[in-house]
Amino acid sequence: MAHPTHAPPIPARTSAPPAELSLEARMAATDAAMTIRLEEAAVAYEVNTAHIDTVPVDLGDVVTLPLTPTLQPPTPYPTPVAALLQRAHHRLLTGGWCSGALVDEDGTRCLYGAIHIEARSDQSLESRGLEVLMDAIRRKFGDVDSVPSFNDGFASGRTPMRMLDQAASLADARGL
């Protein structure tokens, strides 16, 4: 195959130069060009990171909302144990969570402390609530010794409070 020794000639302009584009037209063209570049970058990122193993993120650990004492309690569950666990969850949401004590100097409570105060001296209701909570905890975390040891194993109350909410749903599903 023969190799060209020079570039082909550039045709001479026979028409008038193109009219200058308006600002809106230039912005639309720039937007289209940037969209294409961003799509190419997204594809390149997916290709370059496809081999990296990732661990799914639990949004309950990521998404947090500011809680205020004016937070209204949800509609109570119709069953007594589920309603107890739901009240305890609401108490922790509004009053605060702690570890290492039933109630700390600020008035915040641990899981057991919240269930104890919300059971209102009904030992049978309190023990059934703790049983359902332990069932929910063991479903997710395996062999756990007690509610207080589970509670004290966390630096923040997000996971313990989420387990209390799940226990309320579990108690309702069981009709307790």
C-alpha positions as CSV (number, residue, x, y, z in Angstrom):
1,M,0.0,0.0,0.0
2,A,1.3,3.4,-1.0
3,H,1.8,6.0,1.8
4,P,0.8,9.5,1.0
5,T,3.6,12.0,1.1
6,H,1.4,15.0,1.9
7,A,-1.9,15.8,3.5
8,P,-4.9,16.4,1.2
9,P,-5.6,19.9,0.3
10,I,-8.0,21.9,2.4
11,P,-10.9,23.2,0.4
12,A,-11.2,26.9,0.1
13,R,-14.0,28.6,1.8
14,T,-16.6,29.7,-0.7
15,S,-19.3,30.7,1.8
16,A,-19.5,33.3,4.5
17,P,-18.2,32.4,8.0
18,P,-20.8,30.8,10.2
19,A,-22.9,33.2,12.3
20,E,-21.9,33.6,15.9
21,L,-23.9,31.4,18.3
22,S,-26.1,32.9,20.9
23,L,-25.3,32.4,24.6
24,E,-28.1,29.9,25.0
25,A,-26.9,27.9,22.0
26,R,-23.3,27.9,23.4
27,M,-24.5,26.8,26.8
28,A,-26.6,24.0,25.3
29,A,-23.6,22.8,23.4
30,T,-21.4,22.9,26.4
31,D,-24.0,21.1,28.5
32,A,-24.3,18.3,25.8
33,A,-20.5,18.0,25.7
34,M,-20.2,17.8,29.5
35,T,-23.0,15.2,29.7
36,I,-21.2,13.0,27.2
37,R,-17.9,13.4,29.2
38,L,-19.7,12.6,32.5
39,E,-21.3,9.5,31.0
40,E,-18.0,8.3,29.7
41,A,-16.4,8.9,33.1
42,A,-19.2,6.9,34.8
43,V,-18.6,4.0,32.5
44,A,-14.9,4.1,33.0
45,Y,-15.4,4.2,36.8
46,E,-17.7,1.1,36.6
47,V,-15.1,-0.7,34.5
48,N,-12.2,0.3,36.7
49,T,-13.9,-0.7,40.0
50,A,-15.8,-3.8,38.9
51,H,-13.2,-6.1,40.6
52,I,-13.5,-4.4,44.0
53,D,-15.5,-6.4,46.6
54,T,-17.9,-4.2,48.5
55,V,-19.9,-4.7,51.7
56,P,-23.5,-3.5,51.5
57,V,-24.2,-0.5,53.7
58,D,-27.1,-0.6,56.2
59,L,-28.8,2.7,55.6
60,G,-29.9,2.7,59.3
61,D,-26.3,3.3,60.2
62,V,-25.9,6.1,57.6
63,V,-29.1,8.1,57.5
64,T,-29.8,9.8,60.8
65,L,-32.3,12.5,61.5
66,P,-32.3,15.0,64.4
67,L,-34.7,13.8,67.0
68,T,-36.6,16.3,69.2
69,P,-38.7,15.8,72.3
70,T,-41.8,16.9,70.3
71,L,-41.5,13.7,68.2
72,Q,-45.0,12.2,68.2
73,P,-45.3,8.5,69.1
74,P,-46.5,6.3,66.3
75,T,-49.9,4.6,66.4
76,P,-49.5,1.9,69.0
77,Y,-49.5,-1.8,68.2
78,P,-52.7,-3.5,69.3
79,T,-50.9,-6.3,71.2
80,P,-49.4,-5.6,74.7
81,V,-45.8,-6.8,74.2
82,A,-45.5,-5.1,70.8
83,A,-46.9,-1.9,72.3
84,L,-44.5,-2.1,75.2
85,L,-41.5,-2.5,72.9
86,Q,-42.8,0.4,70.7
87,R,-43.2,2.7,73.7
88,A,-39.6,1.8,74.8
89,H,-38.3,2.5,71.4
90,H,-40.1,5.9,71.4
91,R,-38.7,6.7,74.8
92,L,-35.1,6.1,73.6
93,L,-35.8,8.2,70.5
94,T,-37.0,11.1,72.5
95,G,-35.2,10.7,75.8
96,G,-31.9,9.4,74.6
97,W,-29.9,6.1,74.8
98,C,-27.0,5.2,77.1
99,S,-24.8,2.2,77.8
100,G,-23.4,1.0,81.1
101,A,-26.4,2.0,83.2
102,L,-30.1,1.6,83.3
103,V,-30.4,5.3,83.6
104,D,-27.5,7.7,83.4
105,E,-27.1,11.1,85.1
106,D,-28.7,12.9,82.0
107,G,-31.8,10.7,82.2
108,T,-31.0,8.6,79.1
109,R,-31.8,4.9,79.3
110,C,-30.4,1.6,78.0
111,L,-32.7,-0.9,76.2
112,Y,-33.5,-2.7,79.5
113,G,-34.1,0.6,81.3
114,A,-36.5,1.7,78.6
115,I,-38.5,-1.5,78.7
116,H,-38.5,-1.6,82.5
117,I,-39.9,1.9,82.8
118,E,-42.5,1.4,80.0
119,A,-43.7,-1.9,81.5
120,R,-45.0,0.2,84.5
121,S,-44.3,-2.5,87.2
122,D,-45.8,-5.3,85.2
123,Q,-43.1,-8.0,85.6
124,S,-44.8,-10.5,83.3
125,L,-45.1,-7.9,80.4
126,E,-41.5,-6.8,81.0
127,S,-40.1,-10.4,80.8
128,R,-42.1,-11.2,77.7
129,G,-40.8,-8.0,76.1
130,L,-37.2,-8.9,77.0
131,E,-37.7,-12.4,75.6
132,V,-38.9,-11.1,72.2
133,L,-36.1,-8.6,72.1
134,M,-33.6,-11.4,72.7
135,D,-35.2,-13.4,69.9
136,A,-34.8,-10.5,67.5
137,I,-31.2,-9.9,68.6
138,R,-30.2,-13.5,68.3
139,R,-31.8,-13.7,64.8
140,K,-29.4,-11.0,63.6
141,F,-26.4,-11.3,65.9
142,G,-26.3,-15.0,66.9
143,D,-25.6,-16.0,70.5
144,V,-25.9,-13.0,72.8
145,D,-25.8,-13.4,76.6
146,S,-28.3,-10.7,77.6
147,V,-30.0,-7.5,76.6
148,P,-27.7,-5.4,78.8
149,S,-24.5,-7.0,77.3
150,F,-25.9,-6.4,73.8
151,N,-26.7,-2.8,74.6
152,D,-23.3,-2.1,76.2
153,G,-21.5,-3.6,73.1
154,F,-22.3,-0.5,71.1
155,A,-20.9,3.1,71.1
156,S,-24.1,4.6,69.7
157,G,-27.7,3.7,70.1
158,R,-28.6,3.2,66.4
159,T,-28.3,-0.5,66.3
160,P,-29.8,-1.3,69.7
161,M,-32.7,1.0,69.0
162,R,-33.2,-0.5,65.5
163,M,-33.3,-4.0,67.2
164,L,-35.9,-2.7,69.6
165,D,-38.1,-1.5,66.7
166,Q,-37.6,-4.9,65.0
167,A,-38.6,-6.7,68.2
168,A,-41.8,-4.6,68.3
169,S,-42.6,-5.7,64.8
170,L,-41.8,-9.3,65.6
171,A,-44.0,-9.3,68.7
172,D,-46.9,-7.8,66.7
173,A,-46.4,-10.5,64.0
174,R,-46.6,-13.2,66.8
175,G,-49.7,-11.6,68.2
176,L,-47.9,-10.9,71.6
